[in-house]
Amino acid sequence: MALTLANLPQYLHKEIGVSEWLAVEQDRIDRFAECTGDFQWIHIDTERAKDGPYGATVAHGFLTLSLIPVLAKFIWAENSGIKASFNYGLNRVRFAAPVRSGDRIRDRVSLSAIEDRGEAKLLTMEHRVEIDGQEKPALVATGMVMVQG
């Protein structure tokens, strides 16, 4: 069952769900480097990275963070009652493990707070981005989103 404005309270302090897996391929890493101007070899030089600390290129931490909206799109029901939603901010982000080129990641999401803000609600969500086959997550983040019905 996905979130709607009407059922938000029943998910408070609970896991909402887990996204599908998403492969983080080298092409995506290269395009992120192009967008941000971060061309550090550990991200884009596949030959040099083979001898590096991870044996392969790794995604930028901020690339992994930026994929949360794509991964977490499953959260909202199609007819959620939401007219608009806006990223409000991040309270805490930790990059716990590298995402190697070709790794698959997914987001495990829980709802930790709901705050009424007049016509809107400020939601605080805990994100744990997991790497397929690894115990340690790629990142953990506390994100906030403002929703209006």
C-alpha positions as CSV (number, residue, x, y, z in Angstrom):
1,M,0.0,0.0,0.0
2,A,1.4,3.4,-1.0
3,L,1.1,6.7,0.8
4,T,-1.8,9.1,0.4
5,L,-2.6,12.2,2.4
6,A,-5.4,10.3,4.1
7,N,-3.3,7.4,5.3
8,L,-0.1,9.2,6.3
9,P,-0.6,8.8,10.1
10,Q,-0.7,5.0,9.9
11,Y,2.8,5.0,8.5
12,L,4.3,7.3,11.1
13,H,7.4,5.6,12.7
14,K,7.1,2.7,10.3
15,E,8.8,1.5,7.1
16,I,6.9,2.6,4.1
17,G,8.6,0.2,1.8
18,V,11.6,-0.7,-0.4
19,S,12.2,0.4,-4.0
20,E,13.1,-1.7,-7.0
21,W,16.8,-2.2,-7.7
22,L,18.5,0.3,-9.9
23,A,21.8,-0.4,-11.7
24,V,24.3,2.5,-11.4
25,E,26.2,2.1,-14.7
26,Q,29.3,3.9,-15.8
27,D,27.4,6.0,-18.4
28,R,25.3,7.5,-15.6
29,I,28.5,8.2,-13.5
30,D,30.1,9.9,-16.5
31,R,27.0,12.0,-17.2
32,F,27.0,13.1,-13.5
33,A,30.7,14.0,-13.7
34,E,29.9,16.1,-16.8
35,C,27.0,17.9,-15.0
36,T,29.0,18.7,-11.9
37,G,32.5,19.1,-13.3
38,D,33.8,16.5,-10.9
39,F,36.1,14.4,-13.1
40,Q,38.1,12.8,-10.3
41,W,39.7,9.6,-11.8
42,I,38.1,7.3,-9.2
43,H,34.8,8.1,-10.9
44,I,35.6,8.2,-14.6
45,D,39.0,6.5,-15.4
46,T,38.0,2.8,-15.6
47,E,41.5,1.6,-16.3
48,R,43.2,3.5,-13.5
49,A,40.4,2.6,-11.1
50,K,41.0,-1.2,-11.6
51,D,44.2,-0.7,-9.5
52,G,42.5,1.7,-7.1
53,P,41.1,1.1,-3.7
54,Y,37.8,-0.4,-4.9
55,G,38.9,-2.3,-8.0
56,A,36.5,-0.3,-10.2
57,T,35.2,3.2,-10.7
58,V,32.7,4.4,-8.0
59,A,29.7,6.7,-8.2
60,H,30.0,10.1,-6.7
61,G,28.3,10.2,-3.3
62,F,26.2,13.0,-4.4
63,L,25.1,11.0,-7.5
64,T,23.8,8.3,-5.1
65,L,22.1,10.9,-3.0
66,S,20.5,12.5,-6.1
67,L,19.0,9.1,-7.1
68,I,16.7,9.0,-3.9
69,P,13.8,10.7,-5.8
70,V,14.0,8.1,-8.6
71,L,14.3,5.2,-6.1
72,A,11.6,6.5,-3.8
73,K,9.0,7.2,-6.5
74,F,7.1,4.1,-5.3
75,I,6.2,5.8,-2.0
76,W,3.2,7.7,-3.3
77,A,0.0,6.1,-4.5
78,E,-1.1,7.2,-8.0
79,N,-4.1,9.0,-6.6
80,S,-2.4,10.2,-3.4
81,G,-4.3,13.5,-3.0
82,I,-0.9,15.4,-3.4
83,K,-1.1,18.4,-5.7
84,A,2.5,19.5,-5.2
85,S,5.6,18.3,-3.4
86,F,8.9,20.0,-2.8
87,N,12.2,19.0,-1.5
88,Y,12.6,20.9,1.8
89,G,16.0,19.8,2.9
90,L,18.3,17.2,4.5
91,N,19.0,16.9,8.2
92,R,21.7,14.2,8.0
93,V,23.5,12.4,5.2
94,R,26.2,9.8,5.6
95,F,28.0,8.1,2.7
96,A,28.7,4.7,4.3
97,A,30.0,2.6,1.4
98,P,31.1,3.1,-2.2
99,V,28.8,2.3,-5.1
100,R,30.9,0.6,-7.8
101,S,30.0,1.0,-11.4
102,G,27.5,-1.7,-12.2
103,D,26.3,-2.1,-8.6
104,R,22.5,-2.2,-8.0
105,I,21.0,0.0,-5.3
106,R,17.6,0.4,-3.7
107,D,16.0,2.6,-1.1
108,R,14.4,1.5,2.1
109,V,12.2,4.3,3.4
110,S,10.5,5.0,6.7
111,L,8.4,8.0,7.8
112,S,9.7,9.5,11.0
113,A,7.7,12.7,11.4
114,I,4.7,14.6,10.1
115,E,4.4,18.3,10.8
116,D,1.3,20.3,9.8
117,R,2.3,23.6,8.1
118,G,-1.1,25.2,7.4
119,E,-2.2,23.9,4.0
120,A,0.9,21.7,3.7
121,K,2.6,18.9,5.6
122,L,6.3,18.6,6.2
123,L,7.3,15.0,6.1
124,T,10.6,13.7,7.5
125,M,11.7,10.4,5.9
126,E,14.6,8.1,6.7
127,H,16.4,6.7,3.6
128,R,18.7,3.8,3.6
129,V,20.2,3.2,0.2
130,E,21.3,-0.4,0.0
131,I,23.8,-2.1,-2.3
132,D,22.8,-5.5,-3.7
133,G,24.9,-8.2,-2.0
134,Q,26.4,-5.9,0.6
135,E,25.6,-5.6,4.3
136,K,26.7,-1.9,4.7
137,P,24.5,0.6,3.0
138,A,25.7,3.1,0.4
139,L,24.2,5.9,2.3
140,V,21.8,6.9,5.0
141,A,19.9,10.2,4.9
142,T,17.2,12.0,6.7
143,G,15.2,14.0,4.1
144,M,12.3,16.3,4.3
145,V,9.6,17.0,1.8
146,M,6.8,19.5,1.9
147,V,3.5,18.2,0.4
148,Q,0.3,20.1,-0.4
149,G,-3.1,18.6,-1.1
